[in-house]
Amino acid sequence: MPTNDAPPYELSRDFARALDAQNPLRAHRELFVRDDATVYLDGNSLGRLPRATADRLATVVRDEWGRDLIQSWPRWLERCTTVADRLGRAVLGVDPGQVALADSTTVSLFKVLSAAIGLRPGRRTILIEADSFPTDHYVVQGLARQHGMRVVVVQSDIDGGLSPAQVEAVLSDDVALACFCHVSYRSGALADMTAITALLHARGALAVWDLCHSAGAVRTPLAESDADFAVGCTYKYLNSGPGAPAFLYVRRDLISECDQPIWGWFGQADQFAMGQTYEPVETIERFLSGTPPMLGVTAVEEGVRTIADAGIEALETGGRLLTGYALKLTDEWLAPLGWRVASPRPAGRRGAHLTLHHAAAWQVNQALIARGIVPDFRTPDRLRLGMAPLTTSFEDVWAGFDAIREITHQREYERYPAERARVT
Ligand SMILES: Cc1ncc(COP(=O)(O)O)c(C=O)c1O
């Protein structure tokens, strides 16, 4: 098994199969529902279904809901806490009591950003990176309007991502907080969380990290970097299914000082006293609002188990080997056909997806789907190829890149519309 991203790779399918045979994560792949007719390179949008989840959810529906009805609530509430803590430990590397499962990433982001604004009264600036995920921009813009603040957009590189120097250039004593993505959704560029958080803290600003594309794919140095807040989804690398609740992280010393904007009975100190006045708990549960989605929480429990069993270090290494292999295939096969790598090349600077640029990327994307290969397209002209370390094989990567090569070389993509239909 090669140990870095510049090994002496061979280009044959047999070589990909040999890499799979040696892959220590191989047995974990068997734990997921797979369909051999599909080459799935989009596990960074929606992770595969763990076999155990299908059975577990059937049991929860039949027994816990169907039979035990409301008497299930004590164990359901306990599950919310234990799953959040397990996610914190296995995925984020943080101690218990600092993670909650709630809402979507968007709503969780709204909650933690609101809390952060409240912790920095008098400061009027919010930083966000230009290539942040759109929902992050929208939440930041909405909050800035609500609080009479201004948004400063850090001009990061669309392929290279966000650098500490770019952040330093716009920092001032007026910055209340920054909302940055750890791994860029478009290019897969990995930001230096430790260096950037230190820069923010040195000017008294708070660091809020969006971990959607890093949780379950790479280590997230929240504890080492002393980051203040983080959010992320569970349906990508955490394999918890569509609509599973998001997670939010708040550093322990900040929790009881935080005021979040959606006050509800699940954050109330004595919930069943049914009092009329809101008095939030001192714990991370003060970030909760309403009834937790128990099917989703149970799916997160199974999804987190898949990560915990494999180990985040092994997954980070596995992802780097897969993307390193994909880089090699790109250089050998695709660069001569006009493809350009639109992700950082050093292994330590990327997450578990690789993005390629080509003028016909949208058409190639359609041609790949017609062949049973599932990539993703990202504007303006990029093919995004997710290599979820738990579920993607080297042979999947080989098959995907071989198809891109053929489709481009034979101009098969010309059969597909060049104009992107508006998705409603
Ligand atoms: C980086 C990033 N942030 C936020 C979101 C939005 O997440 P949600 O739909 O759970 O609100 C996504 C969704 O893909 C994302 O990739």
The ligand as an SDF file (V2000), in Angstrom:
LIG
                    3D

 16 16  0  0  0  0  0  0  0  0999 V2000
  -20.2830   23.5450    3.4730 C   0  0  0  0  0  0  0  0  0  0  0  0
  -21.7780   23.4690    3.6470 C   0  0  0  0  0  0  0  0  0  0  0  0
  -22.3740   24.2440    4.5540 N   0  0  0  0  0  0  0  0  0  0  0  0
  -23.7120   24.2060    4.7360 C   0  0  0  0  0  0  0  0  0  0  0  0
  -24.5150   23.3650    3.9870 C   0  0  0  0  0  0  0  0  0  0  0  0
  -26.0010   23.3940    4.1750 C   0  0  0  0  0  0  0  0  0  0  0  0
  -26.4430   22.3650    4.9740 O   0  0  0  0  0  0  0  0  0  0  0  0
  -27.9740   22.1580    5.3770 P   0  0  0  0  0  0  0  0  0  0  0  0
  -28.7060   21.8840    4.1150 O   0  0  0  0  0  0  0  0  0  0  0  0
  -27.9220   20.9770    6.3080 O   0  0  0  0  0  0  0  0  0  0  0  0
  -28.4830   23.3660    6.0420 O   0  0  0  0  0  0  0  0  0  0  0  0
  -23.9180   22.5110    3.0420 C   0  0  0  0  0  0  0  0  0  0  0  0
  -24.7440   21.5900    2.2490 C   0  0  0  0  0  0  0  0  0  0  0  0
  -24.3090   20.8610    1.3970 O   0  0  0  0  0  0  0  0  0  0  0  0
  -22.5170   22.5730    2.8640 C   0  0  0  0  0  0  0  0  0  0  0  0
  -21.8990   21.8020    1.9640 O   0  0  0  0  0  0  0  0  0  0  0  0
  1  2  1  0
  2  3  1  0
  2 15  2  0
  3  4  2  0
  4  5  1  0
  5  6  1  0
  5 12  2  0
  6  7  1  0
  7  8  1  0
  8  9  2  0
  8 10  1  0
  8 11  1  0
 12 13  1  0
 12 15  1  0
 13 14  2  0
 15 16  1  0
M  END
$$$$
